[in-house]
Amino acid sequence: LNEFLLLAFTDKWELQLLHFSLFLGIYLAAILGNGLIVTAVAYDHRLHTPMYFFLLNLSLLDLGSISTTVPKSMANSLWDTRVISYSGCAAQIFFVVFFVLAEYCLLTVMAYDRYIAICRPLHYSTIMDIRACAKMAAAAWGSGFLSAILHTANTFSIPLCQGNVMDQFFCEIPQILKLSCSNSYLREVGVIVVTACLDFGCFIFIVLSYVQIFTVVLRIPSEQGRHKAFSMCLPHLAVVSLFVSTSFFAYLKPPSFSSSALNLVVAVLYTVVPPTVNPLIYSMRNKELKDALRKLVRWVQCQHQ
């Protein structure tokens, strides 16, 4: 095979232009939101703390994630084509797995950071020092990278004999497996099961962390203290809930729920929506981040005057 055919959102030119415009707006919003967070955290020394260091890494992963799928889909709509090359498809699968799994690992690390900050505040600066934070972030990126190499190599070593038409707007491992010859996909299924077990372990870790966090928070005597603790945790919890719920529904929905339209909607939910919405969730109730963004905007305005 030299190329694959992706699923088009629509066959009508006017609706293709609408799809291009919507995706362009969403993509620019994601680039702007995540780019502002990265710049603000790097620019403002008050945000050089573990929580904002991990947030900067999350924004970088979101930028990579949405840039892997959306631009190709926009280009296909604009040029009225469905084609993606074999190497382009392999690259898409590699980067989708890399960014998604690295983000999931990073969200697990961020849950640990919140747990230490609230449940063991006196030891926070000792446990979450610069070296420990760098190692945890590197472990998250490294886990995604190794998983991506393993999945991509496994997936594209499978002989394909069911055509080259995919039922998705980007290259996805389940769609490649549908094109494989009978029983040749079992090795990759085994790798997916192992990855799913590790992901489930991360999910259990996040849940247990928040059980302990809320147990401690509810014991705080002052209402102001409880409010501050909840403000620290709720954005991360909202991002985790959005990420996990959309991903789990995409891959664990019953076969009877599968249809081309539903697959498209679900794929958009877990690949496009989280990277776009995450900056809004984190900046909505975060006074320090808002102040840093205002300082950044004022500095840019001063430079242009």
C-alpha positions in Angstrom: 0.0 0.0 0.0 1.2 3.5 -0.9 -1.7 5.4 0.6 -4.9 5.2 2.6 -8.3 6.9 2.1 -9.6 8.7 5.2 -13.3 9.2 6.0 -14.6 12.6 4.7 -16.9 14.7 6.9 -19.1 15.4 3.9 -19.2 15.2 0.1 -20.7 18.7 -0.5 -18.2 21.5 -1.3 -20.1 24.1 0.8 -20.1 21.8 3.9 -16.4 21.0 3.3 -15.7 24.7 3.5 -17.7 24.9 6.7 -15.8 22.0 8.1 -12.5 23.7 7.2 -13.6 27.0 8.8 -14.8 25.3 12.0 -11.6 23.3 12.4 -9.5 26.3 11.5 -11.3 28.3 14.3 -10.9 25.5 16.8 -7.2 25.0 15.8 -6.4 28.7 16.2 -8.2 28.8 19.5 -6.1 25.8 20.8 -2.9 27.3 19.5 -3.6 30.7 21.1 -4.8 29.3 24.4 -2.0 26.8 24.9 0.6 29.2 23.5 -0.4 31.9 25.9 -0.1 29.4 28.9 3.3 28.3 27.8 4.5 31.9 27.3 3.0 33.1 30.5 4.5 30.3 32.6 7.9 30.7 31.0 7.8 34.6 31.3 6.5 35.1 34.8 8.9 33.9 37.6 6.1 33.7 40.1 4.8 30.7 38.1 8.0 28.8 38.3 6.5 26.2 40.6 5.8 22.4 40.1 2.1 22.9 39.4 2.7 25.4 36.6 5.7 23.5 35.3 3.5 20.5 34.7 0.8 22.8 33.2 3.4 24.1 30.7 4.1 20.5 29.7 0.4 19.7 29.4 0.0 22.7 27.1 2.9 21.5 24.9 1.4 18.1 24.7 -2.0 19.6 23.7 -0.4 21.7 21.0 1.3 18.5 19.6 -1.9 16.5 19.9 -4.2 18.8 18.0 -1.5 19.6 15.4 -1.3 15.9 14.5 -4.8 15.4 13.3 -6.6 18.7 12.6 -4.3 20.3 9.9 -4.4 17.2 7.7 -8.2 17.0 8.0 -8.5 20.8 7.1 -6.2 20.3 4.1 -8.2 17.3 2.8 -11.4 19.3 3.1 -9.9 22.4 1.3 -8.5 20.3 -1.5 -11.4 17.9 -1.7 -9.4 14.8 -1.2 -9.3 11.8 1.3 -5.8 10.6 0.6 -3.0 10.2 3.2 0.3 8.6 2.3 1.5 5.4 4.0 4.3 7.2 5.8 2.0 10.1 6.7 -0.4 7.6 8.3 2.4 5.9 10.2 3.5 9.3 11.5 0.0 10.2 12.5 -0.4 7.0 14.5 3.0 7.5 16.1 2.3 11.1 17.2 -1.4 10.5 18.3 -0.2 7.6 20.6 2.8 9.6 21.8 0.9 12.7 22.8 -2.2 11.0 24.1 -0.4 8.5 26.4 2.2 11.1 27.5 -0.7 13.5 28.4 -2.4 10.7 30.4 0.9 10.0 32.3 1.4 13.7 32.9 -2.2 14.0 34.3 -1.3 11.2 36.7 1.8 13.0 37.8 -0.2 16.2 38.3 -2.6 14.3 40.5 0.4 13.2 42.6 1.5 16.8 42.8 -1.9 17.9 44.1 -1.9 15.1 46.6 1.5 16.1 48.0 0.5 19.8 48.1 -2.7 19.2 50.1 -2.0 16.0 52.1 1.7 16.6 52.9 2.2 20.4 52.6 5.1 20.5 55.0 7.1 18.1 52.9 6.0 19.6 49.5 9.2 21.6 48.7 11.4 18.6 49.7 9.5 16.0 47.7 8.6 18.1 44.6 12.0 19.8 44.0 13.3 20.8 40.6 15.0 17.5 40.0 12.0 15.3 41.0 9.7 17.4 38.8 12.0 17.2 35.8 12.3 13.4 36.2 8.5 12.9 36.5 7.9 15.1 33.4 10.6 13.2 31.5 9.0 9.9 32.6 5.7 11.0 31.2 7.1 12.1 27.8 9.3 9.0 27.7 6.4 6.6 28.4 4.5 8.1 25.5 7.5 7.9 23.2 8.2 4.3 24.0 4.5 3.3 23.7 4.3 5.1 20.4 7.3 3.3 18.9 5.9 -0.1 20.1 2.4 0.5 18.8 3.5 1.9 15.5 6.0 -0.8 14.8 3.5 -3.5 15.8 0.7 -2.0 13.8 2.6 -1.5 10.5 4.3 -4.9 10.7 0.8 -6.5 10.2 0.0 -7.6 6.6 -3.0 -5.6 5.3 -5.4 -7.3 2.8 -8.8 -5.6 3.4 -8.3 -2.6 1.2 -7.1 0.9 2.2 -10.3 2.7 3.2 -10.6 3.9 6.8 -13.7 4.8 8.7 -12.1 7.7 10.5 -10.9 11.3 9.7 -7.3 10.4 10.8 -5.2 7.3 11.0 -6.1 5.3 14.1 -4.9 1.9 15.2 -8.3 0.2 15.4 -9.0 1.3 11.8 -5.7 -0.2 10.6 -6.5 -3.5 12.4 -9.8 -3.7 10.5 -7.7 -3.8 7.3 -5.4 -6.6 8.5 -5.5 -10.2 7.4 -7.3 -12.7 9.7 -5.5 -13.4 13.0 -2.5 -11.2 12.0 -3.7 -8.5 14.4 -3.6 -10.5 17.6 0.0 -9.4 18.5 -1.0 -5.7 18.4 -4.2 -6.5 20.3 -2.0 -8.0 23.1 0.1 -4.7 23.2 -3.2 -2.7 23.4 -4.4 -4.8 26.3 -1.1 -4.3 28.2 -1.3 -0.5 27.5 -5.0 -0.5 28.7 -4.0 -2.2 31.9 -1.3 0.4 32.6 -3.8 3.2 31.8 -6.3 1.6 34.2 -3.5 1.6 36.8 -3.0 5.3 36.3 -6.8 5.9 36.5 -6.9 4.0 39.9 -4.0 6.0 41.1 -5.7 9.3 40.2 -9.0 8.2 41.9 -7.2 7.1 45.1 -5.2 10.4 45.2 -8.4 12.4 45.0 -10.2 10.3 47.6 -7.4 11.1 50.0 -7.3 14.8 48.9 -11.0 15.3 49.5 -10.8 13.5 52.8 -8.2 16.0 54.0 -9.9 19.0 52.4 -13.2 18.2 54.1 -11.4 18.2 57.5 -10.1 21.8 57.0 -11.9 23.9 59.6 -12.0 27.2 57.7 -14.2 27.7 54.7 -11.6 29.9 53.0 -9.0 27.0 53.3 -11.4 24.5 51.8 -12.2 26.9 49.0 -8.5 27.4 48.2 -7.8 23.7 48.2 -10.8 23.0 45.9 -9.6 25.8 43.6 -6.3 24.0 43.3 -7.8 20.7 42.4 -11.0 21.3 40.5 -9.3 22.4 37.2 -7.1 19.3 37.1 -10.1 17.1 38.0 -12.2 18.7 35.2 -9.4 18.1 32.7 -8.9 14.5 33.8 -12.7 13.9 33.6 -12.9 15.3 30.1 -9.9 13.4 28.9 -10.8 10.1 30.5 -14.5 10.1 29.7 -14.0 11.0 26.0 -11.2 8.5 25.5 -12.9 5.6 27.3 -16.2 6.2 25.4 -14.2 6.2 22.1 -12.6 2.8 22.7 -15.0 1.1 25.1 -18.3 1.9 23.5 -20.4 -1.2 22.5 -20.1 -2.4 18.9 -23.8 -1.8 18.4 -23.1 2.0 18.9 -20.6 2.0 16.0 -21.4 4.1 12.9 -19.4 6.4 10.7 -21.2 9.5 12.0 -20.8 8.5 15.7 -17.1 7.5 15.2 -16.5 10.9 13.7 -18.2 12.8 16.6 -16.4 10.6 19.3 -13.0 11.1 17.6 -13.5 14.9 17.5 -14.5 14.7 21.2 -11.3 13.0 22.4 -8.7 14.5 19.9 -9.9 18.0 19.3 -12.0 19.2 22.3 -9.7 18.5 25.2 -6.6 20.4 23.8 -8.9 23.4 23.0 -10.8 23.4 26.3 -7.9 22.7 28.7 -6.5 26.2 28.6 -10.0 27.7 29.4 -10.5 25.2 32.3 -7.1 26.1 33.9 -7.3 29.8 33.4 -11.0 30.3 34.4 -10.5 30.3 38.2 -6.8 30.7 38.4 -5.9 34.3 39.6 -2.1 33.8 39.3 -2.4 32.7 35.7 -4.8 35.5 34.8 -2.4 38.1 36.4 0.5 36.6 34.4 -1.5 36.7 31.2 -2.4 40.4 31.8 1.2 41.2 32.4 2.2 39.4 29.2 -0.5 41.3 27.2 0.6 44.7 28.7 4.3 43.9 27.9 3.4 43.0 24.3 1.4 46.3 24.0 4.3 48.3 25.3 6.6 46.7 22.8 4.4 47.8 19.9 4.0 51.4 21.1 
